[in-house]
Amino acid sequence: MEQRAPLRVALIGAGFISAQHAPAWVATPDAQVVAICDVDIARATARRDQFAALGQPGIALFTSVEETFVSSPLDAVDIATRPESHHALVQAAASRKLAVLCQKPLAPTFAEAAAIVDVCHLAGVRFMVNEMWRFLPWFRDLRRFLGDPETGSGSLIGPAHYLRIIGPRRPMRRSLPVHENQPYFAEMPRLIIYEMDIHWIDAARSLLGEVETVYARAGRVNPLIRGEDWAMLVLGHRGGATSLLESSWATPSDLPEPRREGDVLVEGTEGALHFDPQAMELRLIRPEGTSVVARYDDLASSFQRAFDGCIGHFAAAVRHGQPFESSAEDNLRTLSATFAAYDSLEWGTVSRLDEFSG
C-alpha cells in the first residue's frame, strides 16, 4: 500500500468545541494542522496559541475560507462551526477535493444533511461526521462486550433487550446567556434532542443496532429559550431491543444521587453491564455476583480521549485508505432517528423511520 505523507489540515472554526479538537490533532501522527480560519481573528489567535502550547507552533491564520484554501496547500479540513454553515463549507472543500471532517449536528434539516453527503459523494471525497460519543472508552468497551448488536452473538450478557442512558440532569441558566460557552442555545428552535440527545442516539445505534421506531416526549421550562430543554426518547431497535434516553437542561442535578448524567445500563438475557459515572467503572452483573470489568480516568480526560480517538481515526483512515467506522452515510441514520423524534412530538405518535418524512 502506498504510504502517504501526513495530511495537511485546515481547522475551520475556532470556537468553543475546537479547544478539544486541538489536542486531538496534535496527538495524531497521521495529520498536522497548518491553517486555522475564523471570522474572529482573536479566536483564531487563541486557538493557534493553544496549538503552540501543545508543541505545534507556526500555524497560519485566516479570516476567510477562500483565502485559506488559496494560501495553504491542504489535504483535509476540520469544520468546527455551527450546523447552518456546514453545507456551504463542505461544498467549498469538496470542490477542491479535500477530505472533510465535520462537526455534529450535520445540518438543521435531514434534507440538507443528505444533500451535504451527496455533495461529497459526487465529488469523490472522503467525508466523516465528528460524532465522538461512541469513542468514549466505556462505549468502546460496551460495544466489545456486547458482541453482535442485533443477535447478541459473543455477548457477555447474552442478547441485549434494554438500554437506559441518563443524559444531562442540570439546569440551563434563566438569565442571558443561558450557556456561557454556547450562548446561541437560546435561539435554537430545536435544542436538547438535536444538540445533546443525538449523541445518545448514535451510541444506542452502535450498541443495539439500527433504530426502527422513535417515540418522544419533550418540552420547554426555561422561558428564555426557544427550543425544548427536557426530553425522553424511546427507541425501538431492529433486533427487538429498546433504548430509553432521558435528559434535562431544566432541573438541577441531585448529587450525590447515583443516577446522574452519563449513567448507562444494558440488560441482556444472562446479565447486565452498568457504567457508573460516579465510580468511573464498568460492572458486569450476573445472578452469581457483580464484577468490575473496566475502570476509567476522570470524565474530562475520557472525553478528550474520545476526541483523540475520533479525529485520529479520521486522519488514519484518509491517510491510509481505510474505511470510516462512522461514515457520513452512517451518521445520516443517527440524524434520521433524531429528526424522527420531532415528528413524534408533532404528531404525538410513534414515528417509524421507514415512514420518516425528514
Secondary structure, DSSP 8 states (H G I E B T S, - for coil): ------EEEEEE--STTHHHHHHHHHH-TTEEEEEEE-SSHHHHHHHHHHHHHTT----EEES-HHHHHHHS--SEEEE-S-GGGHHHHHHHHHHTT-EEEEESS--SSHHHHHHHHHHHHHHT--EEEE--GGGSHHHHHHHHHH-STTT-TT-TTSSEEEEEEEEEE----SSSSSSSS-GGGGG-SS-IIIIIIHHHHHHHHHHH--EEEEEEEEE---TT-SS--EEEEEEEETTS-EEEEEEESSS---TT-SS-TT-EEEEETTEEEEEETTTTEEEEEETTEEEEEEE---HHHHHHHHHHHHHHHHHHHHHHT---SSBHHHHHHHHHHHHHHHHHHHHTS-EEGGG---
